[in-house]
Amino acid sequence: MKLAETYSIAGPSRVEISGWDMDELFFVEKAEVDWDESAENIRIRMNRPLRKGTVIFLRHIQAVMSGQSHPVAYSVEPVWADESGNCEYRLKPVRSRTRSYSLEAAKGIH
């Protein structure tokens, strides 16, 4: 599920972003996200560099304040960065991967 679909968001809005940066340090940052009408073209501007494919978690700030927010995972694709550290990324929803395991497989028994 996408954050924009969850909260019926269109246009710019403020979100809380968390994840691990290029130095593998955990961060939490507030930023502005641009959503299009279909919630397919999602762009975010941040103050830190991230590697392509990095997974970040977004929570809508209004929902955080009301206590009804759940983080949604996205992978990032860099769009641009400037010398002062401002960066823009395109976001793609992370699809959950499910795989059935037997008890023997979990124990490493073949």
Biopython code that builds the backbone (N, CA, C, O; Angstrom):
import numpy as np
from Bio.PDB.StructureBuilder import StructureBuilder

atoms = [
    (1, "MET", "N", (0.846, -1.175, 0.000)),
    (1, "MET", "CA", (0.000, 0.000, 0.000)),
    (1, "MET", "C", (0.889, 1.235, 0.000)),
    (1, "MET", "O", (1.973, 1.237, 0.584)),
    (2, "LYS", "N", (0.417, 2.282, -0.660)),
    (2, "LYS", "CA", (1.172, 3.517, -0.754)),
    (2, "LYS", "C", (0.628, 4.523, 0.241)),
    (2, "LYS", "O", (-0.566, 4.529, 0.541)),
    (3, "LEU", "N", (1.503, 5.369, 0.749)),
    (3, "LEU", "CA", (1.107, 6.372, 1.736)),
    (3, "LEU", "C", (0.053, 7.308, 1.175)),
    (3, "LEU", "O", (-0.903, 7.641, 1.875)),
    (4, "ALA", "N", (0.201, 7.741, -0.075)),
    (4, "ALA", "CA", (-0.768, 8.668, -0.678)),
    (4, "ALA", "C", (-2.149, 8.029, -0.788)),
    (4, "ALA", "O", (-3.159, 8.710, -0.610)),
    (5, "GLU", "N", (-2.203, 6.734, -1.078)),
    (5, "GLU", "CA", (-3.481, 6.041, -1.154)),
    (5, "GLU", "C", (-4.111, 5.902, 0.228)),
    (5, "GLU", "O", (-5.330, 5.987, 0.371)),
    (6, "THR", "N", (-3.290, 5.692, 1.228)),
    (6, "THR", "CA", (-3.772, 5.504, 2.588)),
    (6, "THR", "C", (-4.449, 6.754, 3.121)),
    (6, "THR", "O", (-5.472, 6.659, 3.799)),
    (7, "TYR", "N", (-3.895, 7.928, 2.825)),
    (7, "TYR", "CA", (-4.393, 9.166, 3.396)),
    (7, "TYR", "C", (-5.016, 10.114, 2.383)),
    (7, "TYR", "O", (-5.275, 11.270, 2.716)),
    (8, "SER", "N", (-5.265, 9.662, 1.149)),
    (8, "SER", "CA", (-5.853, 10.496, 0.090)),
    (8, "SER", "C", (-5.097, 11.812, -0.069)),
    (8, "SER", "O", (-5.685, 12.890, 0.009)),
    (9, "ILE", "N", (-3.806, 11.713, -0.288)),
    (9, "ILE", "CA", (-2.942, 12.877, -0.411)),
    (9, "ILE", "C", (-2.726, 13.180, -1.893)),
    (9, "ILE", "O", (-2.497, 12.267, -2.686)),
    (10, "ALA", "N", (-2.797, 14.450, -2.266)),
    (10, "ALA", "CA", (-2.413, 14.882, -3.617)),
    (10, "ALA", "C", (-1.730, 16.225, -3.466)),
    (10, "ALA", "O", (-2.180, 17.057, -2.678)),
    (11, "GLY", "N", (-0.645, 16.459, -4.210)),
    (11, "GLY", "CA", (0.112, 17.694, -4.090)),
    (11, "GLY", "C", (1.151, 17.588, -3.000)),
    (11, "GLY", "O", (1.372, 16.502, -2.465)),
    (12, "PRO", "N", (1.801, 18.698, -2.652)),
    (12, "PRO", "CA", (2.857, 18.665, -1.639)),
    (12, "PRO", "C", (2.293, 18.462, -0.235)),
    (12, "PRO", "O", (1.234, 18.993, 0.101)),
    (13, "SER", "N", (3.004, 17.694, 0.576)),
    (13, "SER", "CA", (2.627, 17.503, 1.979)),
    (13, "SER", "C", (3.870, 17.186, 2.801)),
    (13, "SER", "O", (4.892, 16.772, 2.254)),
    (14, "ARG", "N", (3.784, 17.378, 4.098)),
    (14, "ARG", "CA", (4.911, 17.130, 4.999)),
    (14, "ARG", "C", (4.846, 15.703, 5.527)),
    (14, "ARG", "O", (3.783, 15.206, 5.899)),
    (15, "VAL", "N", (6.007, 15.056, 5.550)),
    (15, "VAL", "CA", (6.111, 13.693, 6.055)),
    (15, "VAL", "C", (7.323, 13.576, 6.965)),
    (15, "VAL", "O", (8.228, 14.410, 6.932)),
    (16, "GLU", "N", (7.324, 12.544, 7.764)),
    (16, "GLU", "CA", (8.493, 12.170, 8.558)),
    (16, "GLU", "C", (9.132, 10.986, 7.846)),
    (16, "GLU", "O", (8.461, 10.004, 7.530)),
    (17, "ILE", "N", (10.425, 11.087, 7.600)),
    (17, "ILE", "CA", (11.166, 10.047, 6.888)),
    (17, "ILE", "C", (12.179, 9.447, 7.843)),
    (17, "ILE", "O", (12.831, 10.169, 8.598)),
    (18, "SER", "N", (12.316, 8.132, 7.815)),
    (18, "SER", "CA", (13.353, 7.480, 8.615)),
    (18, "SER", "C", (14.021, 6.415, 7.763)),
    (18, "SER", "O", (13.436, 5.901, 6.810)),
    (19, "GLY", "N", (15.245, 6.095, 8.120)),
    (19, "GLY", "CA", (16.006, 5.081, 7.395)),
    (19, "GLY", "C", (17.483, 5.213, 7.720)),
    (19, "GLY", "O", (17.855, 5.838, 8.713)),
    (20, "TRP", "N", (18.324, 4.624, 6.878)),
    (20, "TRP", "CA", (19.769, 4.663, 7.057)),
    (20, "TRP", "C", (20.386, 5.396, 5.882)),
    (20, "TRP", "O", (20.075, 5.101, 4.728)),
    (21, "ASP", "N", (21.272, 6.366, 6.175)),
    (21, "ASP", "CA", (21.875, 7.176, 5.119)),
    (21, "ASP", "C", (23.103, 6.504, 4.523)),
    (21, "ASP", "O", (23.376, 5.338, 4.809)),
    (22, "MET", "N", (23.856, 7.245, 3.683)),
    (22, "MET", "CA", (25.038, 6.697, 3.001)),
    (22, "MET", "C", (26.124, 6.244, 3.972)),
    (22, "MET", "O", (26.907, 5.347, 3.661)),
    (23, "ASP", "N", (26.167, 6.871, 5.156)),
    (23, "ASP", "CA", (27.148, 6.483, 6.171)),
    (23, "ASP", "C", (26.620, 5.395, 7.090)),
    (23, "ASP", "O", (27.241, 5.077, 8.105)),
    (24, "GLU", "N", (25.455, 4.814, 6.730)),
    (24, "GLU", "CA", (24.787, 3.771, 7.499)),
    (24, "GLU", "C", (24.410, 4.238, 8.901)),
    (24, "GLU", "O", (24.434, 3.463, 9.857)),
    (25, "LEU", "N", (24.060, 5.530, 9.006)),
    (25, "LEU", "CA", (23.575, 6.097, 10.265)),
    (25, "LEU", "C", (22.066, 6.246, 10.172)),
    (25, "LEU", "O", (21.542, 6.717, 9.163)),
    (26, "PHE", "N", (21.372, 5.844, 11.227)),
    (26, "PHE", "CA", (19.923, 5.963, 11.252)),
    (26, "PHE", "C", (19.547, 7.437, 11.357)),
    (26, "PHE", "O", (20.186, 8.188, 12.093)),
    (27, "PHE", "N", (18.511, 7.856, 10.624)),
    (27, "PHE", "CA", (18.066, 9.240, 10.670)),
    (27, "PHE", "C", (16.547, 9.313, 10.702)),
    (27, "PHE", "O", (15.854, 8.392, 10.270)),
    (28, "VAL", "N", (16.050, 10.411, 11.216)),
    (28, "VAL", "CA", (14.641, 10.783, 11.124)),
    (28, "VAL", "C", (14.639, 12.233, 10.683)),
    (28, "VAL", "O", (15.277, 13.080, 11.308)),
    (29, "GLU", "N", (13.920, 12.519, 9.607)),
    (29, "GLU", "CA", (13.920, 13.871, 9.034)),
    (29, "GLU", "C", (12.512, 14.211, 8.562)),
    (29, "GLU", "O", (11.796, 13.352, 8.047)),
    (30, "LYS", "N", (12.130, 15.441, 8.739)),
    (30, "LYS", "CA", (10.859, 15.913, 8.188)),
    (30, "LYS", "C", (11.153, 16.527, 6.825)),
    (30, "LYS", "O", (12.145, 17.236, 6.659)),
    (31, "ALA", "N", (10.293, 16.253, 5.855)),
    (31, "ALA", "CA", (10.518, 16.743, 4.492)),
    (31, "ALA", "C", (9.184, 16.937, 3.792)),
    (31, "ALA", "O", (8.129, 16.566, 4.306)),
    (32, "GLU", "N", (9.258, 17.530, 2.607)),
    (32, "GLU", "CA", (8.074, 17.731, 1.791)),
    (32, "GLU", "C", (8.076, 16.723, 0.655)),
    (32, "GLU", "O", (9.100, 16.488, 0.014)),
    (33, "VAL", "N", (6.912, 16.131, 0.417)),
    (33, "VAL", "CA", (6.747, 15.144, -0.643)),
    (33, "VAL", "C", (5.765, 15.704, -1.664)),
    (33, "VAL", "O", (4.754, 16.301, -1.297)),
    (34, "ASP", "N", (6.065, 15.510, -2.943)),
    (34, "ASP", "CA", (5.132, 15.867, -4.011)),
    (34, "ASP", "C", (4.500, 14.585, -4.534)),
    (34, "ASP", "O", (5.202, 13.683, -4.990)),
    (35, "TRP", "N", (3.170, 14.504, -4.468)),
    (35, "TRP", "CA", (2.410, 13.359, -4.968)),
    (35, "TRP", "C", (1.662, 13.810, -6.209)),
    (35, "TRP", "O", (1.181, 14.942, -6.256)),
    (36, "ASP", "N", (1.553, 12.961, -7.204)),
    (36, "ASP", "CA", (0.666, 13.292, -8.316)),
    (36, "ASP", "C", (-0.698, 12.665, -8.046)),
    (36, "ASP", "O", (-0.875, 11.945, -7.063)),
    (37, "GLU", "N", (-1.647, 12.937, -8.911)),
    (37, "GLU", "CA", (-3.023, 12.454, -8.707)),
    (37, "GLU", "C", (-3.106, 10.944, -8.592)),
    (37, "GLU", "O", (-3.915, 10.430, -7.819)),
    (38, "SER", "N", (-2.284, 10.218, -9.347)),
    (38, "SER", "CA", (-2.345, 8.755, -9.343)),
    (38, "SER", "C", (-1.497, 8.140, -8.237)),
    (38, "SER", "O", (-1.538, 6.927, -8.030)),
    (39, "ALA", "N", (-0.719, 8.970, -7.517)),
    (39, "ALA", "CA", (0.214, 8.503, -6.475)),
    (39, "ALA", "C", (1.302, 7.609, -7.056)),
    (39, "ALA", "O", (1.912, 6.823, -6.331)),
    (40, "GLU", "N", (1.552, 7.723, -8.367)),
    (40, "GLU", "CA", (2.593, 6.922, -9.008)),
    (40, "GLU", "C", (3.916, 7.674, -9.102)),
    (40, "GLU", "O", (4.977, 7.065, -8.969)),
    (41, "ASN", "N", (3.872, 8.993, -9.331)),
    (41, "ASN", "CA", (5.086, 9.791, -9.450)),
    (41, "ASN", "C", (5.283, 10.539, -8.137)),
    (41, "ASN", "O", (4.677, 11.587, -7.912)),
    (42, "ILE", "N", (6.122, 10.001, -7.285)),
    (42, "ILE", "CA", (6.336, 10.558, -5.954)),
    (42, "ILE", "C", (7.766, 11.072, -5.883)),
    (42, "ILE", "O", (8.711, 10.333, -6.162)),
    (43, "ARG", "N", (7.925, 12.335, -5.509)),
    (43, "ARG", "CA", (9.256, 12.938, -5.360)),
    (43, "ARG", "C", (9.381, 13.548, -3.981)),
    (43, "ARG", "O", (8.423, 14.078, -3.419)),
    (44, "ILE", "N", (10.594, 13.458, -3.450)),
    (44, "ILE", "CA", (10.854, 13.982, -2.112)),
    (44, "ILE", "C", (12.162, 14.758, -2.112)),
    (44, "ILE", "O", (13.122, 14.378, -2.783)),
    (45, "ARG", "N", (12.192, 15.839, -1.358)),
    (45, "ARG", "CA", (13.402, 16.634, -1.194)),
    (45, "ARG", "C", (13.886, 16.480, 0.241)),
    (45, "ARG", "O", (13.118, 16.612, 1.194)),
    (46, "MET", "N", (15.192, 16.196, 0.370)),
    (46, "MET", "CA", (15.792, 15.966, 1.684)),
    (46, "MET", "C", (17.108, 16.708, 1.802)),
    (46, "MET", "O", (17.613, 17.272, 0.832)),
    (47, "ASN", "N", (17.659, 16.696, 3.021)),
    (47, "ASN", "CA", (18.943, 17.339, 3.295)),
    (47, "ASN", "C", (20.058, 16.331, 3.519)),
    (47, "ASN", "O", (21.018, 16.618, 4.234)),
    (48, "ARG", "N", (19.942, 15.164, 2.921)),
    (48, "ARG", "CA", (21.002, 14.159, 3.103)),
    (48, "ARG", "C", (21.087, 13.258, 1.880)),
    (48, "ARG", "O", (20.076, 12.974, 1.238)),
    (49, "PRO", "N", (22.297, 12.808, 1.559)),
    (49, "PRO", "CA", (22.457, 11.912, 0.414)),
    (49, "PRO", "C", (22.076, 10.471, 0.781)),
    (49, "PRO", "O", (22.371, 9.993, 1.876)),
    (50, "LEU", "N", (21.420, 9.802, -0.157)),
    (50, "LEU", "CA", (21.055, 8.395, 0.000)),
    (50, "LEU", "C", (21.493, 7.641, -1.247)),
    (50, "LEU", "O", (21.510, 8.203, -2.343)),
    (51, "ARG", "N", (21.841, 6.388, -1.087)),
    (51, "ARG", "CA", (22.217, 5.566, -2.236)),
    (51, "ARG", "C", (20.974, 5.127, -3.005)),
    (51, "ARG", "O", (19.892, 4.984, -2.435)),
    (52, "LYS", "N", (21.146, 4.915, -4.306)),
    (52, "LYS", "CA", (20.059, 4.397, -5.129)),
    (52, "LYS", "C", (19.614, 3.053, -4.549)),
    (52, "LYS", "O", (20.442, 2.196, -4.240)),
    (53, "GLY", "N", (18.306, 2.880, -4.408)),
    (53, "GLY", "CA", (17.767, 1.632, -3.878)),
    (53, "GLY", "C", (17.614, 1.594, -2.370)),
    (53, "GLY", "O", (17.056, 0.640, -1.828)),
    (54, "THR", "N", (18.110, 2.633, -1.675)),
    (54, "THR", "CA", (17.950, 2.688, -0.225)),
    (54, "THR", "C", (16.476, 2.621, 0.129)),
    (54, "THR", "O", (15.649, 3.253, -0.529)),
    (55, "VAL", "N", (16.137, 1.859, 1.168)),
    (55, "VAL", "CA", (14.756, 1.774, 1.639)),
    (55, "VAL", "C", (14.568, 2.783, 2.765)),
    (55, "VAL", "O", (15.322, 2.804, 3.737)),
    (56, "ILE", "N", (13.541, 3.620, 2.610)),
    (56, "ILE", "CA", (13.193, 4.585, 3.654)),
    (56, "ILE", "C", (11.733, 4.365, 4.044)),
    (56, "ILE", "O", (10.981, 3.706, 3.325)),
    (57, "PHE", "N", (11.346, 4.916, 5.176)),
    (57, "PHE", "CA", (9.983, 4.778, 5.675)),
    (57, "PHE", "C", (9.373, 6.161, 5.829)),
    (57, "PHE", "O", (9.971, 7.046, 6.440)),
    (58, "LEU", "N", (8.176, 6.345, 5.272)),
    (58, "LEU", "CA", (7.474, 7.629, 5.342)),
    (58, "LEU", "C", (6.231, 7.499, 6.216)),
    (58, "LEU", "O", (5.513, 6.500, 6.170)),
    (59, "ARG", "N", (6.001, 8.541, 7.013)),
    (59, "ARG", "CA", (4.763, 8.658, 7.780)),
    (59, "ARG", "C", (4.230, 10.065, 7.573)),
    (59, "ARG", "O", (4.981, 11.035, 7.676)),
    (60, "HIS", "N", (2.958, 10.182, 7.285)),
    (60, "HIS", "CA", (2.332, 11.479, 7.089)),
    (60, "HIS", "C", (2.262, 12.201, 8.426)),
    (60, "HIS", "O", (1.775, 11.626, 9.400)),
    (61, "ILE", "N", (2.734, 13.448, 8.506)),
    (61, "ILE", "CA", (2.840, 14.166, 9.776)),
    (61, "ILE", "C", (1.481, 14.384, 10.431)),
    (61, "ILE", "O", (1.368, 14.237, 11.648)),
    (62, "GLN", "N", (0.453, 14.729, 9.673)),
    (62, "GLN", "CA", (-0.866, 14.915, 10.284)),
    (62, "GLN", "C", (-1.338, 13.638, 10.963)),
    (62, "GLN", "O", (-1.937, 13.692, 12.037)),
    (63, "ALA", "N", (-1.074, 12.498, 10.350)),
    (63, "ALA", "CA", (-1.469, 11.223, 10.938)),
    (63, "ALA", "C", (-0.623, 10.908, 12.171)),
    (63, "ALA", "O", (-1.116, 10.298, 13.120)),
    (64, "VAL", "N", (0.656, 11.322, 12.165)),
    (64, "VAL", "CA", (1.521, 11.109, 13.333)),
    (64, "VAL", "C", (0.949, 11.851, 14.530)),
    (64, "VAL", "O", (0.894, 11.310, 15.634)),
    (65, "MET", "N", (0.519, 13.102, 14.308)),
    (65, "MET", "CA", (-0.022, 13.909, 15.404)),
    (65, "MET", "C", (-1.335, 13.352, 15.935)),
    (65, "MET", "O", (-1.640, 13.521, 17.116)),
    (66, "SER", "N", (-2.114, 12.694, 15.092)),
    (66, "SER", "CA", (-3.388, 12.128, 15.547)),
    (66, "SER", "C", (-3.225, 10.712, 16.081)),
    (66, "SER", "O", (-4.188, 10.121, 16.570)),
    (67, "GLY", "N", (-2.005, 10.157, 15.993)),
    (67, "GLY", "CA", (-1.744, 8.819, 16.505)),
    (67, "GLY", "C", (-2.233, 7.704, 15.593)),
    (67, "GLY", "O", (-2.365, 6.564, 16.037)),
    (68, "GLN", "N", (-2.505, 8.011, 14.320)),
    (68, "GLN", "CA", (-3.039, 7.009, 13.393)),
    (68, "GLN", "C", (-2.099, 6.724, 12.231)),
    (68, "GLN", "O", (-2.556, 6.364, 11.146)),
    (69, "SER", "N", (-0.814, 6.876, 12.432)),
    (69, "SER", "CA", (0.122, 6.737, 11.325)),
    (69, "SER", "C", (0.863, 5.411, 11.360)),
    (69, "SER", "O", (1.248, 4.909, 12.416)),
    (70, "HIS", "N", (1.048, 4.865, 10.167)),
    (70, "HIS", "CA", (1.859, 3.667, 10.004)),
    (70, "HIS", "C", (2.900, 3.977, 8.938)),
    (70, "HIS", "O", (2.555, 4.501, 7.879)),
    (71, "PRO", "N", (4.165, 3.665, 9.195)),
    (71, "PRO", "CA", (5.180, 3.945, 8.178)),
    (71, "PRO", "C", (4.990, 3.053, 6.952)),
    (71, "PRO", "O", (4.578, 1.899, 7.063)),
    (72, "VAL", "N", (5.301, 3.614, 5.778)),
    (72, "VAL", "CA", (5.213, 2.892, 4.515)),
    (72, "VAL", "C", (6.603, 2.900, 3.887)),
    (72, "VAL", "O", (7.258, 3.941, 3.831)),
    (73, "ALA", "N", (7.055, 1.730, 3.412)),
    (73, "ALA", "CA", (8.408, 1.588, 2.862)),
    (73, "ALA", "C", (8.460, 1.969, 1.384)),
    (73, "ALA", "O", (7.585, 1.609, 0.598)),
    (74, "TYR", "N", (9.523, 2.717, 1.026)),
    (74, "TYR", "CA", (9.791, 3.109, -0.360)),
    (74, "TYR", "C", (11.279, 2.934, -0.625)),
    (74, "TYR", "O", (12.093, 3.047, 0.292)),
    (75, "SER", "N", (11.639, 2.658, -1.882)),
    (75, "SER", "CA", (13.047, 2.695, -2.277)),
    (75, "SER", "C", (13.262, 4.010, -3.022)),
    (75, "SER", "O", (12.341, 4.544, -3.639)),
    (76, "VAL", "N", (14.495, 4.526, -2.957)),
    (76, "VAL", "CA", (14.781, 5.831, -3.546)),
    (76, "VAL", "C", (15.580, 5.691, -4.842)),
    (76, "VAL", "O", (16.381, 4.771, -5.007)),
    (77, "GLU", "N", (15.335, 6.630, -5.750)),
    (77, "GLU", "CA", (16.097, 6.767, -6.982)),
    (77, "GLU", "C", (16.516, 8.234, -7.060)),
    (77, "GLU", "O", (15.660, 9.106, -7.206)),
    (78, "PRO", "N", (17.821, 8.523, -6.966)),
    (78, "PRO", "CA", (18.270, 9.925, -6.998)),
    (78, "PRO", "C", (17.870, 10.631, -8.287)),
    (78, "PRO", "O", (17.945, 10.054, -9.372)),
    (79, "VAL", "N", (17.437, 11.905, -8.155)),
    (79, "VAL", "CA", (17.088, 12.746, -9.299)),
    (79, "VAL", "C", (18.142, 13.826, -9.464)),
    (79, "VAL", "O", (18.684, 13.995, -10.556)),
    (80, "TRP", "N", (18.446, 14.569, -8.389)),
    (80, "TRP", "CA", (19.487, 15.593, -8.421)),
    (80, "TRP", "C", (19.970, 15.896, -7.006)),
    (80, "TRP", "O", (19.311, 15.564, -6.021)),
    (81, "ALA", "N", (21.135, 16.532, -6.931)),
    (81, "ALA", "CA", (21.700, 17.004, -5.664)),
    (81, "ALA", "C", (22.508, 18.260, -5.956)),
    (81, "ALA", "O", (23.053, 18.418, -7.048)),
    (82, "ASP", "N", (22.582, 19.163, -4.962)),
    (82, "ASP", "CA", (23.409, 20.358, -5.140)),
    (82, "ASP", "C", (24.539, 20.361, -4.112)),
    (82, "ASP", "O", (24.610, 19.482, -3.253)),
    (83, "GLU", "N", (25.421, 21.356, -4.209)),
    (83, "GLU", "CA", (26.597, 21.417, -3.335)),
    (83, "GLU", "C", (26.244, 21.609, -1.862)),
    (83, "GLU", "O", (27.018, 21.215, -0.989)),
    (84, "SER", "N", (25.104, 22.201, -1.577)),
    (84, "SER", "CA", (24.733, 22.467, -0.180)),
    (84, "SER", "C", (24.102, 21.246, 0.504)),
    (84, "SER", "O", (23.735, 21.322, 1.676)),
    (85, "GLY", "N", (23.972, 20.128, -0.210)),
    (85, "GLY", "CA", (23.449, 18.908, 0.398)),
    (85, "GLY", "C", (21.971, 18.662, 0.172)),
    (85, "GLY", "O", (21.437, 17.657, 0.642)),
    (86, "ASN", "N", (21.293, 19.562, -0.543)),
    (86, "ASN", "CA", (19.888, 19.329, -0.866)),
    (86, "ASN", "C", (19.797, 18.279, -1.965)),
    (86, "ASN", "O", (20.539, 18.332, -2.946)),
    (87, "CYS", "N", (18.893, 17.331, -1.797)),
    (87, "CYS", "CA", (18.754, 16.231, -2.748)),
    (87, "CYS", "C", (17.282, 16.012, -3.075)),
    (87, "CYS", "O", (16.405, 16.275, -2.252)),
    (88, "GLU", "N", (17.023, 15.530, -4.283)),
    (88, "GLU", "CA", (15.664, 15.134, -4.649)),
    (88, "GLU", "C", (15.705, 13.691, -5.114)),
    (88, "GLU", "O", (16.622, 13.276, -5.823)),
    (89, "TYR", "N", (14.687, 12.926, -4.698)),
    (89, "TYR", "CA", (14.599, 11.512, -5.026)),
    (89, "TYR", "C", (13.222, 11.189, -5.575)),
    (89, "TYR", "O", (12.231, 11.824, -5.213)),
    (90, "ARG", "N", (13.171, 10.210, -6.440)),
    (90, "ARG", "CA", (11.916, 9.625, -6.888)),
    (90, "ARG", "C", (11.719, 8.388, -6.012)),
    (90, "ARG", "O", (12.664, 7.637, -5.773)),
    (91, "LEU", "N", (10.500, 8.180, -5.540)),
    (91, "LEU", "CA", (10.210, 7.058, -4.647)),
    (91, "LEU", "C", (9.412, 5.979, -5.348)),
    (91, "LEU", "O", (8.527, 6.262, -6.156)),
    (92, "LYS", "N", (9.740, 4.737, -5.026)),
    (92, "LYS", "CA", (9.000, 3.593, -5.556)),
    (92, "LYS", "C", (8.574, 2.734, -4.368)),
    (92, "LYS", "O", (9.390, 2.433, -3.496)),
    (93, "PRO", "N", (7.296, 2.336, -4.327)),
    (93, "PRO", "CA", (6.838, 1.500, -3.211)),
    (93, "PRO", "C", (7.620, 0.192, -3.146)),
    (93, "PRO", "O", (7.942, -0.400, -4.176)),
    (94, "VAL", "N", (7.918, -0.245, -1.951)),
    (94, "VAL", "CA", (8.596, -1.526, -1.749)),
    (94, "VAL", "C", (7.519, -2.589, -1.611)),
    (94, "VAL", "O", (6.627, -2.475, -0.770)),
    (95, "ARG", "N", (7.602, -3.594, -2.417)),
    (95, "ARG", "CA", (6.647, -4.707, -2.374)),
    (95, "ARG", "C", (7.140, -5.741, -1.374)),
    (95, "ARG", "O", (8.320, -6.090, -1.366)),
    (96, "SER", "N", (6.249, -6.225, -0.542)),
    (96, "SER", "CA", (6.658, -7.255, 0.416)),
    (96, "SER", "C", (6.909, -8.555, -0.327)),
    (96, "SER", "O", (6.210, -8.900, -1.280)),
    (97, "ARG", "N", (7.905, -9.251, 0.127)),
    (97, "ARG", "CA", (8.238, -10.538, -0.477)),
    (97, "ARG", "C", (7.900, -11.624, 0.524)),
    (97, "ARG", "O", (8.442, -11.652, 1.629)),
    (98, "THR", "N", (7.020, -12.499, 0.145)),
    (98, "THR", "CA", (6.674, -13.598, 1.039)),
    (98, "THR", "C", (7.184, -14.893, 0.450)),
    (98, "THR", "O", (7.207, -15.077, -0.767)),
    (99, "ARG", "N", (7.580, -15.760, 1.306)),
    (99, "ARG", "CA", (8.124, -17.031, 0.887)),
    (99, "ARG", "C", (7.768, -18.031, 1.960)),
    (99, "ARG", "O", (7.956, -17.760, 3.146)),
    (100, "SER", "N", (7.267, -19.164, 1.572)),
    (100, "SER", "CA", (6.917, -20.159, 2.584)),
    (100, "SER", "C", (8.154, -20.987, 2.923)),
    (100, "SER", "O", (8.908, -21.403, 2.043)),
    (101, "TYR", "N", (8.336, -21.210, 4.192)),
    (101, "TYR", "CA", (9.452, -21.999, 4.684)),
    (101, "TYR", "C", (8.920, -23.133, 5.536)),
    (101, "TYR", "O", (7.933, -22.988, 6.257)),
    (102, "SER", "N", (9.581, -24.237, 5.438)),
    (102, "SER", "CA", (9.259, -25.339, 6.330)),
    (102, "SER", "C", (10.163, -25.230, 7.551)),
    (102, "SER", "O", (11.159, -24.506, 7.534)),
    (103, "LEU", "N", (9.819, -25.933, 8.583)),
    (103, "LEU", "CA", (10.644, -25.942, 9.789)),
    (103, "LEU", "C", (12.028, -26.483, 9.469)),
    (103, "LEU", "O", (13.024, -26.004, 10.012)),
    (104, "GLU", "N", (12.097, -27.480, 8.590)),
    (104, "GLU", "CA", (13.392, -28.063, 8.206)),
    (104, "GLU", "C", (14.254, -27.026, 7.483)),
    (104, "GLU", "O", (15.457, -26.945, 7.730)),
    (105, "ALA", "N", (13.654, -26.239, 6.597)),
    (105, "ALA", "CA", (14.406, -25.208, 5.869)),
    (105, "ALA", "C", (14.893, -24.142, 6.833)),
    (105, "ALA", "O", (16.012, -23.651, 6.690)),
    (106, "ALA", "N", (14.084, -23.776, 7.806)),
    (106, "ALA", "CA", (14.481, -22.769, 8.787)),
    (106, "ALA", "C", (15.652, -23.258, 9.616)),
    (106, "ALA", "O", (16.495, -22.461, 10.025)),
    (107, "LYS", "N", (15.718, -24.572, 9.874)),
    (107, "LYS", "CA", (16.818, -25.146, 10.656)),
    (107, "LYS", "C", (18.015, -25.479, 9.799)),
    (107, "LYS", "O", (19.058, -25.875, 10.320)),
    (108, "GLY", "N", (17.887, -25.326, 8.488)),
    (108, "GLY", "CA", (18.993, -25.630, 7.579)),
    (108, "GLY", "C", (19.085, -27.083, 7.213)),
    (108, "GLY", "O", (20.124, -27.519, 6.718)),
    (109, "ILE", "N", (18.031, -27.861, 7.437)),
    (109, "ILE", "CA", (18.021, -29.282, 7.105)),
    (109, "ILE", "C", (17.550, -29.434, 5.668)),
    (109, "ILE", "O", (16.533, -28.856, 5.285)),
    (110, "HIS", "N", (18.271, -30.198, 4.877)),
    (110, "HIS", "CA", (17.885, -30.375, 3.474)),
    (110, "HIS", "C", (17.408, -31.767, 3.225)),
    (110, "HIS", "O", (17.041, -32.102, 2.099)),
]
sb = StructureBuilder()
sb.init_structure("model")
sb.init_model(0)
sb.init_chain("A")
sb.init_seg("    ")
for serial, (resi, resn, name, xyz) in enumerate(atoms, 1):
    if name == "N":
        sb.init_residue(resn, " ", resi, " ")
    sb.init_atom(name, np.array(xyz, "f"), 0.0, 1.0, " ", f" {name:<3s}", serial, name[0])
structure = sb.get_structure()
